[in-house]
Amino acid sequence: YQFDGSDQNPVLLILNGIMMSTKSWETFVPALSEHFYLLRVDMLDQGQSDKMNEDYTQAIQVEMIEALRQHLAIDTWHLAGISYGGSVALQYVSKYQQYVSKLVLLNAVSYTSPWLKAIGDGWNEVAAHRDGLAYYHVAIPFIYSPSFYTKNNDWMEARKEILVPLFSQPDFLDAMVRLTKSAETHDVRETLPSVQTKTLIVASEHDYLTPVFEQVAIQKAMPNASIIEFKETGHASMYEQPDLFVSTLLGFFLDPTKDYKI
């Protein structure tokens, strides 16, 4: 894990998407760490964290995060999670809502649907062949909106040069298979109505992995949740709309009553 910013500010824990690591947030650190004591974490099987040697469920990630909170002696924190990190955040707040001041969920789902599981099964079948280029082609294009991918094709090609060697590494692929399988049992639909945490849900108009109706379902189930939609945006919303991503987090997590009389 890694802290950035002043420990006099509120703690903001940000949770990775499935293929991400703490390094994936680098471009956002200056803006977020100005207002928060920003905590980035590689969950198990991600980035610099330990690699597992057997299958597990996301419950182990939840307990790892709670153990980290206790280790760092943090009373309460803000929590943001995208995609896989959003699933873990939902399970965490369902069990430990007393420690979450506010919650932002980006491109998240309340359960792993047959649609989403089938996509993960496809990733895992390709991973078994150890073909990094094939894994790239079945995973990455669908994370972005078609318009973003087309308009930023040079950037995408540069990303491909970086990612294909990574996707060719057996250890990385084995970790991805375990991470993907760990999400199969994700389901918090029964517990969401009891979560009182003030929550903001971010949906993306052109998200084909976790479509907008999935975020609408979360918002309807949670008593203190609001929802916004990023237009013409895909699943990787923070990369496609970096300014909107940062302003959304700052606007929701910062307490306006400290600066304005209402």
Secondary structure in CASP SS format (residue, H / E / C, confidence):
PFRMAT SS
TARGET T0000
AUTHOR 0000-0000-0000
METHOD secondary structure of the structure
MODEL  1
Y C 1.00
Q E 1.00
F E 1.00
D E 1.00
G C 1.00
S C 1.00
D C 1.00
Q C 1.00
N C 1.00
P C 1.00
V E 1.00
L E 1.00
L E 1.00
I E 1.00
L E 1.00
N C 1.00
G C 1.00
I C 1.00
M C 1.00
M C 1.00
S C 1.00
T H 1.00
K H 1.00
S H 1.00
W H 1.00
E H 1.00
T H 1.00
F H 1.00
V H 1.00
P H 1.00
A H 1.00
L H 1.00
S H 1.00
E C 1.00
H C 1.00
F C 1.00
Y E 1.00
L E 1.00
L E 1.00
R E 1.00
V E 1.00
D C 1.00
M C 1.00
L C 1.00
D C 1.00
Q C 1.00
G C 1.00
Q C 1.00
S C 1.00
D C 1.00
K C 1.00
M C 1.00
N C 1.00
E C 1.00
D C 1.00
Y C 1.00
T C 1.00
Q C 1.00
A H 1.00
I H 1.00
Q H 1.00
V H 1.00
E H 1.00
M H 1.00
I H 1.00
E H 1.00
A H 1.00
L H 1.00
R H 1.00
Q H 1.00
H H 1.00
L H 1.00
A C 1.00
I C 1.00
D C 1.00
T C 1.00
W E 1.00
H E 1.00
L E 1.00
A E 1.00
G E 1.00
I E 1.00
S C 1.00
Y H 1.00
G H 1.00
G H 1.00
S H 1.00
V H 1.00
A H 1.00
L H 1.00
Q H 1.00
Y H 1.00
V H 1.00
S H 1.00
K H 1.00
Y H 1.00
Q H 1.00
Q H 1.00
Y H 1.00
V E 1.00
S E 1.00
K E 1.00
L E 1.00
V E 1.00
L E 1.00
L E 1.00
N C 1.00
A C 1.00
V C 1.00
S C 1.00
Y E 1.00
T C 1.00
S C 1.00
P H 1.00
W H 1.00
L H 1.00
K H 1.00
A H 1.00
I H 1.00
G H 1.00
D H 1.00
G H 1.00
W H 1.00
N H 1.00
E H 1.00
V H 1.00
A H 1.00
A C 1.00
H C 1.00
R C 1.00
D C 1.00
G H 1.00
L H 1.00
A H 1.00
Y H 1.00
Y H 1.00
H H 1.00
V H 1.00
A H 1.00
I C 1.00
P H 1.00
F H 1.00
I H 1.00
Y C 1.00
S C 1.00
P H 1.00
S H 1.00
F H 1.00
Y H 1.00
T H 1.00
K H 1.00
N C 1.00
N H 1.00
D H 1.00
W H 1.00
M H 1.00
E H 1.00
A H 1.00
R H 1.00
K H 1.00
E H 1.00
I H 1.00
L H 1.00
V H 1.00
P H 1.00
L H 1.00
F H 1.00
S C 1.00
Q C 1.00
P H 1.00
D H 1.00
F H 1.00
L H 1.00
D H 1.00
A H 1.00
M H 1.00
V H 1.00
R H 1.00
L H 1.00
T H 1.00
K H 1.00
S H 1.00
A C 1.00
E C 1.00
T C 1.00
H C 1.00
D E 1.00
V C 1.00
R C 1.00
E C 1.00
T C 1.00
L H 1.00
P H 1.00
S H 1.00
V C 1.00
Q C 1.00
T C 1.00
K E 1.00
T E 1.00
L E 1.00
I E 1.00
V E 1.00
A E 1.00
S E 1.00
E C 1.00
H C 1.00
D C 1.00
Y C 1.00
L C 1.00
T C 1.00
P C 1.00
V H 1.00
F H 1.00
E H 1.00
Q H 1.00
V H 1.00
A H 1.00
I H 1.00
Q H 1.00
K H 1.00
A H 1.00
M C 1.00
P C 1.00
N C 1.00
A E 1.00
S E 1.00
I E 1.00
I E 1.00
E E 1.00
F E 1.00
K C 1.00
E C 1.00
T C 1.00
G C 1.00
H C 1.00
A C 1.00
S H 1.00
M H 1.00
Y H 1.00
E H 1.00
Q C 1.00
P H 1.00
D H 1.00
L H 1.00
F H 1.00
V H 1.00
S H 1.00
T H 1.00
L H 1.00
L H 1.00
G H 1.00
F H 1.00
F H 1.00
L C 1.00
D C 1.00
P H 1.00
T H 1.00
K H 1.00
D C 1.00
Y C 1.00
K C 1.00
I C 1.00
END
